Amino acid sequence: MKNAIPAAVWILLCSCLGMEPPDGDIVPPTVMEFRPEGNRVPLDTRISVLFTEPVDPNAGPEGLVMVAMAELVDNEFLTDLDRPPLSSRRAEIPIECNTKTDAGGSRVILEPYEPLQSSRAYLVVVSAAVTDLAGNPLVADLHYDERGRAQGRHTHILHEFTTIFVPDPDPDPDPDPVSGLLFTEILANPEGTESAGEYVEIMNAGSDTVDLSGLHIDDNGSEGDLLGPCAEGESTKLAPGEVALLVGESFVAPTDLLPGTPVVCTDRSTVTPRGLKNSGGEVLVLKDSAGSELARYGGWIDFSSREGCSATRLSLTAPDGADNWSILQEDPCRSPGWFD
């Protein structure tokens, strides 16, 4: 993209090769640069998209350059955005921003009205409906053939970034003593293959046996797959005081797993739809088939610097907040199937 030849240079090239220059601008625009980049983007960031030439000034105000949570952007949304205006049922997906341009109209800037959420993936989307001032539509992979003609794929262009993890300075804990099913340990950053080592430990702190089959763990709002026996005939029932591991079907039981610990699987390789995140901010919610919440973990721990170490709940009776969870610092730094 950075090697794209401006229209004036293209016309000069045509002249040198003895070709007739075009009548007006026929070179399509493309994206030269997205900002910000990376996986530690501040929550108050502004987003900018630099094009190879000035684009229609309505591109920003009309939502043809927009930002949204990555998990909300699917192929249907992109098809809708490429054929504006957005349908009413998708109009709430883009984040509301103040829009403006600079660099002579070549850069579109988005300034979200509210801070972005902590430790979330976002997509900047440039619609295929964006045009330059001459009406040439956006292309990706802009290049020139042997005759000096501009070539490219007419399509939308995407860019992903992730915001930095910012712990909640004032968590809102459950004011009542906890009871029933509780998350007690989470290993999100295992050594080796992630899907083979990730697990969520759960305890039955209630007085009745609970069948875990048919429950699911939602991951930052994305509905998880149903839990069931890892192998035919295995029990999914959890007696009072017992703990179980919730895992994906690729899980390999570690040698330090307490013998007899029930292990309950989803029917995909990971326990949550996208696998457990190493960084903090991932909220896990255990729900039953009716959608009722049974247990919650607020995403307080950043696992990225402690490979192979789990986060554990400190107390069964204390309110469920950031001060009731800690990542283990000393070996052994995980304890699957054990709760002291």
C-alpha positions in Angstrom: 0.0 0.0 0.0 2.8 2.4 0.8 4.1 1.9 -2.7 1.0 3.2 -4.3 1.7 5.8 -7.1 -0.3 9.1 -6.8 -2.4 10.0 -9.8 -0.1 12.8 -11.0 2.9 10.4 -11.1 0.8 7.8 -12.9 -0.1 10.4 -15.6 3.6 11.3 -16.0 4.4 7.6 -16.3 1.8 7.3 -19.1 3.4 10.2 -20.9 6.9 8.7 -20.7 5.6 5.4 -22.1 3.8 7.2 -25.0 0.4 6.3 -23.5 -2.6 8.6 -23.5 -3.2 10.2 -20.1 -6.6 9.5 -18.6 -9.4 12.0 -18.5 -9.4 12.9 -14.8 -8.6 10.7 -11.8 -9.1 6.9 -12.4 -6.7 5.7 -9.7 -8.8 4.2 -6.8 -8.0 4.9 -3.2 -6.6 2.4 -0.7 -5.5 2.5 3.0 -1.9 3.4 3.7 -2.0 3.3 7.5 -4.2 2.4 10.5 -3.7 3.8 14.0 -3.5 2.6 16.8 -1.8 -0.8 16.5 -0.9 -3.6 18.9 -2.5 -5.2 22.0 -1.9 -2.5 24.7 -3.9 0.4 23.3 -5.1 3.1 25.8 -8.8 3.2 26.5 -9.0 6.9 25.5 -7.4 6.4 22.1 -8.5 8.0 18.9 -8.6 6.0 15.7 -7.2 7.2 12.4 -7.2 5.8 8.9 -4.8 7.3 6.3 -5.7 6.9 2.6 -3.5 7.3 -0.4 -5.5 10.3 -1.5 -8.4 12.5 -0.2 -11.7 10.5 0.1 -15.3 11.6 0.1 -15.7 13.8 3.2 -18.9 12.0 4.1 -17.1 8.7 4.7 -16.7 9.4 8.4 -20.0 11.0 9.2 -22.0 8.4 7.2 -20.3 5.6 9.1 -18.3 4.1 6.2 -15.2 4.3 8.4 -16.1 2.9 11.8 -14.9 1.0 14.8 -16.7 -1.8 16.7 -16.0 -4.6 19.1 -14.4 -7.4 17.0 -16.8 -10.0 18.4 -19.8 -8.1 16.9 -18.5 -7.9 13.4 -19.4 -10.8 11.1 -19.8 -11.4 7.4 -23.4 -10.3 7.4 -22.5 -7.0 9.1 -19.7 -6.4 6.5 -22.0 -7.1 3.6 -24.5 -4.7 5.1 -21.8 -2.0 5.6 -20.6 -2.3 2.0 -24.1 -1.5 0.8 -25.1 1.5 3.0 -27.0 2.5 4.9 -26.8 -0.1 7.7 -30.0 -2.0 8.5 -31.7 -0.9 11.7 -30.8 -4.1 13.5 -27.1 -3.5 13.0 -27.0 0.2 13.5 -26.1 -0.2 17.1 -22.9 -2.2 16.4 -20.5 0.8 15.5 -19.2 2.7 18.4 -20.4 6.3 18.5 -17.6 8.7 17.6 -16.9 12.2 16.6 -15.5 12.2 13.1 -13.2 14.6 11.3 -10.5 14.7 8.6 -7.0 16.1 8.2 -4.1 15.7 5.8 -6.1 17.4 3.1 -8.9 14.9 3.5 -6.7 11.9 3.2 -7.0 10.9 6.9 -10.3 10.1 8.7 -10.2 10.4 12.4 -12.6 8.7 14.9 -12.8 10.0 18.5 -15.1 7.7 20.6 -17.4 9.6 22.9 -16.8 7.1 25.7 -13.6 5.3 26.7 -13.2 1.8 25.1 -13.5 -1.2 27.3 -10.5 -2.8 29.0 -8.7 -5.8 27.4 -11.1 -6.0 24.4 -10.4 -6.6 20.7 -11.7 -3.9 18.3 -12.0 -3.8 14.6 -11.6 -0.7 12.5 -13.7 -1.2 9.3 -13.4 0.8 6.1 -16.4 0.0 3.9 -16.1 -0.9 0.3 -18.5 2.0 -0.4 -15.7 4.6 0.4 -14.7 6.5 -2.7 -12.2 9.2 -3.6 -13.3 12.7 -4.7 -13.6 11.5 -8.3 -15.9 8.6 -7.3 -13.4 5.8 -7.6 -14.2 3.0 -5.1 -11.9 1.7 -2.4 -9.6 -1.2 -3.3 -7.2 -3.4 -1.3 -3.8 -4.5 -2.6 -3.4 -1.5 -5.0 -0.8 -2.1 -7.7 -0.1 -1.3 -11.3 0.1 -3.7 -14.2 2.7 -3.6 -17.0 0.8 -0.9 -18.8 0.6 1.3 -15.8 -3.0 0.7 -15.0 -4.2 0.7 -11.4 -5.4 -2.7 -10.2 -6.9 -3.9 -6.9 -9.6 -5.8 -5.2 -12.8 -3.8 -4.6 -13.5 -4.8 -1.0 -13.7 -3.5 2.6 -10.5 -3.3 4.6 -10.2 -4.3 8.3 -7.7 -3.6 11.1 -7.7 -5.1 14.6 -6.3 -3.8 17.9 -6.7 -4.7 21.5 -7.0 -2.4 24.5 -4.8 -2.5 27.5 -6.0 -4.3 30.7 -7.1 -1.8 33.4 -8.2 -3.4 36.7 -11.4 -2.1 38.1 -10.3 0.3 40.9 -13.6 -0.1 42.7 -15.2 -3.5 42.0 -18.8 -4.0 42.8 -18.7 -7.3 44.8 -21.7 -9.4 45.6 -22.8 -8.0 49.0 -24.2 -11.4 50.1 -22.2 -14.4 51.1 -21.7 -16.8 48.2 -23.4 -20.2 48.0 -24.0 -22.9 45.4 -21.7 -23.3 42.5 -18.5 -21.2 42.6 -15.5 -20.7 40.3 -12.5 -21.6 42.5 -9.5 -21.8 40.1 -8.7 -20.8 36.5 -5.7 -21.7 34.4 -5.8 -19.5 31.3 -2.1 -19.6 30.3 -0.8 -23.2 30.6 2.5 -24.3 29.4 2.4 -25.9 26.0 -0.7 -26.1 23.9 -3.4 -23.8 25.2 -6.4 -25.9 24.5 -4.7 -29.0 26.1 -4.0 -27.2 29.4 -6.7 -24.6 30.0 -9.3 -25.4 32.7 -11.9 -23.7 34.9 -12.3 -25.3 38.3 -15.7 -25.2 40.0 -16.9 -26.2 43.5 -20.3 -27.2 44.7 -20.6 -25.1 47.9 -24.3 -25.9 48.3 -26.1 -28.7 50.0 -27.5 -30.5 47.0 -25.9 -32.5 44.2 -25.7 -30.6 40.9 -25.6 -32.0 37.4 -23.2 -30.0 35.3 -24.4 -31.4 32.0 -26.3 -28.8 29.9 -24.7 -25.8 31.6 -22.4 -23.5 29.6 -19.7 -20.8 30.3 -20.3 -17.5 28.6 -17.1 -15.6 27.7 -17.4 -11.8 27.6 -21.0 -12.1 26.5 -20.5 -14.8 23.9 -22.6 -17.9 24.7 -20.5 -21.0 25.3 -21.1 -24.6 24.3 -23.0 -27.0 26.5 -21.1 -29.0 29.0 -21.3 -32.8 29.0 -19.3 -36.0 29.8 -15.9 -36.1 28.3 -16.4 -39.8 27.5 -19.5 -41.8 27.2 -20.8 -43.0 30.6 -18.8 -40.6 32.7 -20.7 -38.8 35.5 -21.3 -35.1 35.3 -22.8 -34.9 38.8 -21.1 -32.8 41.5 -21.8 -33.6 45.1 -21.7 -31.0 47.9 -18.1 -30.0 48.7 -16.6 -31.5 45.5 -14.8 -29.7 42.8 -14.8 -30.4 39.0 -12.8 -29.2 36.1 -14.6 -27.6 33.1 -12.5 -28.1 29.9 -12.5 -28.4 26.2 -12.4 -31.7 24.4 -8.7 -31.2 23.6 -7.8 -31.1 27.4 -5.1 -33.5 28.6 -5.3 -34.2 32.3 -2.2 -33.0 34.1 -0.2 -35.4 36.4 -1.0 -33.3 39.4 -4.8 -33.6 39.0 -6.4 -34.9 42.2 -7.4 -38.5 41.5 -11.2 -38.9 41.2 -11.8 -35.2 40.2 -14.8 -35.1 37.8 -13.8 -33.6 34.4 -16.6 -32.2 32.2 -16.2 -31.1 28.6 -17.6 -28.9 25.9 -17.8 -30.4 22.4 -15.2 -28.0 21.0 -11.4 -27.9 21.6 -11.6 -25.1 24.2 -13.8 -24.6 27.3 -15.0 -21.2 26.0 -15.8 -20.1 22.4 -12.4 -18.4 21.8 -10.4 -20.1 24.5 -9.4 -18.4 27.8 -7.5 -15.1 27.5 -4.0 -14.8 29.0 -4.6 -11.1 29.6 -7.1 -9.9 32.2 -10.6 -8.5 31.7 -12.3 -11.7 30.5 -15.6 -12.2 32.4 -16.7 -15.8 32.7 -20.4 -16.6 33.6 -21.7 -20.1 34.2 -25.4 -20.3 33.2 -28.0 -23.0 33.1 -30.1 -24.0 30.1 -32.7 -21.2 30.9 -29.9 -18.6 30.9 -29.9 -18.1 34.7 -26.5 -17.1 36.1 -25.0 -19.7 38.5 -21.4 -18.5 39.0 -19.3 -15.6 37.8 -15.6 -14.6 37.6 -15.0 -10.9 36.9 -11.7 -11.1 34.9 -9.5 -9.5 37.6 -6.3 -11.5 36.9 -3.7 -11.0 34.2 -2.1 -14.4 33.4 0.3 -13.2 30.7 3.4 -13.0 32.9 2.8 -16.3 34.8 2.8 -19.2 32.3 1.6 -22.4 33.8 0.2 -20.7 36.9 -3.5 -20.4 37.9 -5.6 -17.9 39.6 -7.4 -19.1 42.7 -10.3 -18.0 44.8 -9.1 -17.2 48.4 -12.3 -17.6 50.3 -15.6 -19.4 49.8 -17.6 -17.0 52.0 -16.1 -13.6 51.1 -17.8 -11.4 48.5 -16.7 -12.2 45.0 -14.4 -9.4 44.0 -10.8 -8.6 42.9 -9.5 -8.9 46.5 -10.9 -12.5 46.7 -8.7 -13.8 43.8 -4.9 -14.2 43.5 -2.5 -15.8 41.1 -0.3 -18.3 42.8 3.3 -17.2 43.1 5.1 -20.2 44.5 5.5 -23.7 43.1 3.3 -25.6 42.7 1.5 -22.6 41.2 -1.6 -24.6 40.3 -3.8 -27.1 42.1 -6.4 -28.7 39.8 -9.0 -30.6 41.8 -7.8 -29.2 45.1 -9.3 -26.4 47.2 -7.7 -25.6 50.6 
